Amino acid sequence: MSKQHQPAAVRTYQKIVAKIIQLIAVGEFKAGGRLPTENQLAQRFKVSRAPVREAIIALEVMGKLEVRHGSGAYILPPDTYASPTNYNHNPFELIETRSLVESEVSALAVSTISEEQLDQLQSTIKLMHATHAEDIDSLRQAENEFHTILVSSTLNRSLIDIVRNLMRACEHSTDIRTTYKTIMKHERSVFIQQHQTIFNALQLKNSQGSRANIREHFSFILNALHNTSEERAMKQMLMLARERRERYSLNRIPADIIVDDTSTLHSPL
């Protein structure tokens, strides 16, 4: 997708993410140290605080930062970064677990979420709507931010860590990534509307509705995961069938090694 079609807000926070990663790589922001404040980063990069906040959320989901409530964001050492080899979970179990955990997170958040955090959630939904139809990565990033803001609003560090680790595991699951891409390509409007419905229940302080809406959202994803898995299994089965047909076809045997003169088979000894 060309840059002129990409929403400015999305481009800005992604650029900040890239710059912070670069500054970590060259050692200006050192592992274990605290990241400069949102105000300091906003002044440094000559932007408002909003895209800086989005960049910090994105970096936390990526496992490069740890945000400590009331203390700030700290740079994690490279050996603690999320790696595909660290996550070998069943994708169906991951989505089931997220449904169980985040439905209760959403119910709890009704009583803890601030107006500022509600505004942040609404901003991520606007980002989802603003992203170009083919910009699946930006849509996925906005969705990650939505769930990170939601769990952060509980002020429960244990829940925040659990959800963050589940999100990382999902990011490293090929099956789940493929499923999300399929959903965002073919059922984008449904996917975005589900987040709006979750937001509406939170805004109305409806814990039961918030819990039910999260479960419906992950049920939708789980069903899509089943479809993706079954489609892949069918393709693999067809591929194996084709390979078997080619392997055991007599057309593979060159004609010149077939004996045409059958008289020798009946000649006397």
Sequence and secondary structure as in RCSB ss.txt:
>XXXX:A:sequence
MSKQHQPAAVRTYQKIVAKIIQLIAVGEFKAGGRLPTENQLAQRFKVSRAPVREAIIALEVMGKLEVRHGSGAYI
LPPDTYASPTNYNHNPFELIETRSLVESEVSALAVSTISEEQLDQLQSTIKLMHATHAEDIDSLRQAENEFHTIL
VSSTLNRSLIDIVRNLMRACEHSTDIRTTYKTIMKHERSVFIQQHQTIFNALQLKNSQGSRANIREHFSFILNAL
HNTSEERAMKQMLMLARERRERYSLNRIPADIIVDDTSTLHSPL
>XXXX:A:secstr
  GGGS HHHHHHHHHHHHHHHHHHTTSS TTSB   HHHHHHHHTS HHHHHHHHHHHHHTTSEEEETTTEEEE
  GGGS  GGG    HHHHHHHHHHHHHHHHHHHTTT  HHHHHHHHHHHHHHHHS TT HHHHHHHHHHHHHHH
HHTTT HHHHHHHHHHHHHHHT HHHHHHHHHHHHHSHHHHHHHHHHHHHHHHTT HHHHHHHHHHHHHHHHHHH
HHHHHHHHHHHHHHHHHHHHHHT GGGS GGGS   GGGGG   
